[in-house]
Structure formats: C-alpha cells, structure tokens
Amino acid sequence: MKALLVVAVSLTVVLIGGRDASAENCLDRLNSRSYSCQIKNSAGGGGSFPVSFDGGALLIAGDSYTCSCGATGTFKDPNFNASKAKWLCVKGDDFGGGPVGTVIQGSVGPGGKIMNVSGGDSQGGSLLFQCNLN
C-alpha cells in the first residue's frame, strides 16, 4: 500500500510539473479570447482576420497554431511554459513546394490585450499584427 502511495504522489508531481496546478501562465490568460487583427506581411499582403486562442492553440482564419508560454527563471534553473505574458505559436504546412513553418509570438497584457505580435516563416517572410480584443 505504501509503495502505491509513493507511485501516486510521484505521478502527480510529474503530471503537474512539480508546480501548483492552479498557477496561471500566458495561455490561461489567453484562453477563450478573440481578437480582430490587421495583419501585414513582408510580401506586401495583409488584411483583417479573426484571431482567437482556445485550449493552447492560436486560431487565425481557421488555421491552427500550437502555442506555449515563454520560460521564466534562469538558464541554470528554468521554468518552462511559465511566463504570464510571453507566448509563442508554431505551425508547419506543406504547400506542395516543400514544408513551410510559421512562428508567431507576442505578449498578453492586462485584460487579455495582446501586444508586440509578430511572426516569421521558414521562407524568410515576416508578419506584423495589430489586434483589438473583441
């Protein structure tokens, strides 16, 4: 019985990363929020797009990007996915001409406002976002 308790406690620590399970990170602050964004790209294109965050994903006009929060702490003692503000989302696609990866990053401020949002892709393109909370 004692061995079962030790295994259960160890598994719980692994599953919650040794941290308070209720600790808030950037994705907790972004979850279920939606935005209206103006997006410009370095190729001269752009437009208005709906943007939302849900369940650890960034959704832009139907495309889904996998997200995580920035690390806090130091290089020697990092706390991964713990930032309350910095976030980063990635997506990979194959458009027939080979794989293209896209990274979008920014920060979330008071009230869920997203700021300093920019991105880039594996083809050398870059993106800028200006977003308003819906």
Secondary structure, 3 states (H helix, E strand, C coil): CHHHHHHHHHHHHHHCCCCCCCCCCHHHHHCCCEEEEEEEECCCCEEEEEEEEECCEEEECCEEEEEEECCEECCCCEECCCCCCEEEEEEEEECCCCEEEEEEEEEECHHHCEEEEEEEECCCCEEEEEEEEC
